[in-house]
């Protein structure tokens, strides 16, 4: 997956290879606010820590900003500060 920080507030996330903008999962992402869904961002700083899977760090809720492509989708999320 191609996941990375764009800047301090935006994160690029790549979906699974079967997710399209027209699939249920894709629509849930794109229309999450309208559908009453909250997306939370958890990120690993690296794949491994001490020879084991690294823990995830919770960054909080995010808002969908844009996407490109299909199967997989590349999505830009923005952190929501509360």
Backbone as numpy.savetxt, mean C-alpha at the origin, in Angstrom:
# Nx Ny Nz CAx CAy CAz Cx Cy Cz
7.87 -7.60 -4.99 7.03 -6.41 -4.99 7.91 -5.16 -4.99
7.43 -4.13 -5.66 8.18 -2.88 -5.71 7.49 -1.89 -4.78
7.96 -1.85 -3.54 7.39 -0.99 -2.50 8.48 -0.05 -2.01
8.17 1.25 -1.93 9.18 2.20 -1.48 8.53 3.53 -1.10
9.26 4.28 -0.29 8.83 5.63 0.07 9.15 6.58 -1.08
8.18 7.37 -1.47 8.38 8.41 -2.48 8.96 9.65 -1.81
8.40 9.98 -0.66 8.89 11.07 0.18 8.43 10.77 1.60
8.47 11.73 2.49 8.09 11.49 3.90 6.62 11.19 4.10
5.79 11.45 3.10 4.34 11.32 3.27 3.69 10.34 2.31
4.39 9.96 1.25 3.79 9.11 0.23 4.57 7.80 0.07
3.80 6.73 -0.12 4.38 5.40 -0.26 3.88 4.75 -1.54
4.80 4.18 -2.32 4.46 3.43 -3.52 4.35 1.96 -3.13
3.21 1.35 -3.47 2.97 -0.05 -3.14 2.56 -0.80 -4.39
3.09 -1.98 -4.59 2.71 -2.80 -5.73 1.87 -3.97 -5.24
0.71 -4.15 -5.88 -0.22 -5.20 -5.50 0.27 -6.57 -5.94
-0.49 -7.59 -5.57 -0.24 -8.93 -6.08 -0.46 -8.92 -7.59
0.11 -9.87 -8.26 0.09 -9.89 -9.73 -1.29 -10.09 -10.33
-2.27 -10.50 -9.53 -3.62 -10.72 -10.05 -4.56 -9.53 -9.82
-4.11 -8.52 -9.09 -4.98 -7.39 -8.76 -5.06 -6.41 -9.92
-6.30 -6.11 -10.33 -6.55 -5.13 -11.39 -7.44 -4.03 -10.84
-7.48 -2.87 -11.50 -8.36 -1.79 -11.02 -9.84 -2.18 -11.04
-10.21 -3.16 -11.86 -11.61 -3.58 -11.95 -11.97 -4.74 -11.03
-10.97 -5.33 -10.37 -11.24 -6.44 -9.46 -11.80 -5.89 -8.15
-12.40 -6.77 -7.34 -12.94 -6.33 -6.04 -11.85 -5.71 -5.19
-10.69 -6.37 -5.11 -9.59 -5.85 -4.31 -9.12 -4.48 -4.83
-8.99 -4.36 -6.16 -8.58 -3.10 -6.76 -9.57 -1.98 -6.48
-10.86 -2.28 -6.62 -11.90 -1.27 -6.34 -11.94 -0.91 -4.86
-11.72 -1.90 -4.00 -11.68 -1.61 -2.56 -10.55 -0.64 -2.23
-9.43 -0.77 -2.92 -8.29 0.14 -2.69 -8.61 1.53 -3.23
-9.02 1.59 -4.49 -9.27 2.87 -5.15 -10.42 3.63 -4.49
-11.47 2.92 -4.10 -12.68 3.55 -3.56 -12.81 3.35 -2.05
-11.70 3.11 -1.37 -11.78 2.77 0.06 -12.53 3.80 0.89
-12.30 5.05 0.65 -12.95 6.09 1.44 -14.46 6.07 1.23
-14.88 6.00 -0.02 -16.31 5.98 -0.34 -16.98 4.72 0.19
-16.25 3.64 0.25 -16.80 2.36 0.72 -16.71 2.20 2.24
-16.17 3.21 2.92 -16.06 3.15 4.38 -14.96 2.24 4.88
-13.95 2.00 4.06 -12.82 1.14 4.43 -11.62 1.98 4.82
-10.84 1.48 5.75 -9.61 2.15 6.15 -8.44 1.24 5.80
-7.44 1.81 5.13 -6.24 1.06 4.78 -5.13 1.50 5.72
-4.44 0.53 6.32 -3.35 0.80 7.25 -2.04 0.34 6.62
-0.99 1.13 6.82 0.31 0.83 6.22 1.26 0.22 7.25
1.75 -0.98 6.93 2.78 -1.67 7.68 3.93 -1.90 6.72
5.17 -1.55 7.12 6.32 -1.65 6.23 7.47 -2.33 6.96
8.18 -3.20 6.24 9.43 -3.77 6.76 10.58 -2.91 6.26
11.50 -2.55 7.15 12.68 -1.80 6.73 13.63 -2.67 5.94
13.63 -3.97 6.22 14.44 -4.92 5.47 13.72 -6.26 5.53
14.15 -7.19 4.69 13.49 -8.50 4.67 13.84 -9.35 5.88
15.11 -9.24 6.32 15.57 -10.07 7.43 16.15 -9.24 8.57
15.98 -9.77 9.77 16.60 -9.21 10.97 17.09 -10.38 11.82
18.38 -10.44 12.05 18.96 -11.54 12.82 18.64 -12.90 12.21
18.64 -12.98 10.88 18.40 -14.24 10.21 16.96 -14.67 10.13
16.06 -13.86 10.63 14.62 -14.17 10.61 13.88 -13.06 9.88
12.62 -13.32 9.56 11.80 -12.29 8.91 11.76 -11.05 9.81
12.04 -9.91 9.22 12.04 -8.66 9.99 10.62 -8.28 10.40
10.48 -7.59 11.52 9.14 -7.16 11.94 8.63 -6.02 11.06
7.33 -5.88 11.04 6.71 -4.77 10.34 6.64 -3.57 11.28
6.71 -2.38 10.71 6.54 -1.13 11.46 5.22 -0.52 11.01
4.40 -0.14 11.96 3.09 0.44 11.66 3.23 1.95 11.46
2.74 2.44 10.31 2.80 3.87 10.01 1.46 4.56 10.09
0.38 3.79 10.25 -0.94 4.38 10.41 -1.80 4.28 9.16
-2.95 4.94 9.21 -3.86 4.89 8.07 -3.33 5.71 6.89
-3.70 5.28 5.68 -3.29 5.96 4.47 -4.50 6.22 3.59
-4.33 7.16 2.66 -5.38 7.48 1.68 -4.84 7.18 0.28
-5.69 6.59 -0.54 -5.35 6.34 -1.94 -5.17 7.67 -2.65
-4.13 7.79 -3.46 -3.90 9.00 -4.25 -3.94 8.72 -5.75
-3.33 7.61 -6.19 -3.33 7.30 -7.62 -2.88 5.87 -7.82
-3.06 5.40 -9.05 -2.53 4.09 -9.41 -2.15 4.08 -10.89
-1.32 3.13 -11.23 -0.93 2.88 -12.62 -0.90 1.38 -12.82
-1.18 0.96 -14.03 -1.03 -0.43 -14.39 -2.15 -1.32 -13.88
-1.99 -2.59 -14.20 -2.98 -3.60 -13.87 -2.28 -4.95 -13.84
-2.57 -5.72 -12.82 -2.06 -7.09 -12.65 -0.54 -7.17 -12.81
0.24 -6.49 -11.97 -0.14 -5.81 -10.73 -0.43 -4.32 -10.92
-1.06 -3.76 -9.89 -1.29 -2.33 -9.83 -0.17 -1.69 -9.02
0.28 -0.52 -9.45 1.20 0.29 -8.65 0.37 1.42 -8.06
0.32 1.48 -6.73 -0.57 2.42 -6.03 0.26 3.38 -5.20
-0.15 4.65 -5.21 0.47 5.65 -4.33 -0.52 5.95 -3.22
-0.04 5.80 -1.99 -0.81 6.11 -0.79 -0.16 7.31 -0.09
-0.98 8.08 0.59 -0.47 9.19 1.41 -0.84 8.94 2.86
0.14 9.13 3.74 -0.13 8.99 5.18 -1.17 9.99 5.64
-2.06 9.53 6.52 -3.05 10.41 7.12 -2.61 10.64 8.55
-2.35 11.87 8.88 -1.93 12.19 10.25 -3.15 12.61 11.04
-3.31 12.02 12.21 -4.47 12.33 13.06 -4.02 12.97 14.33
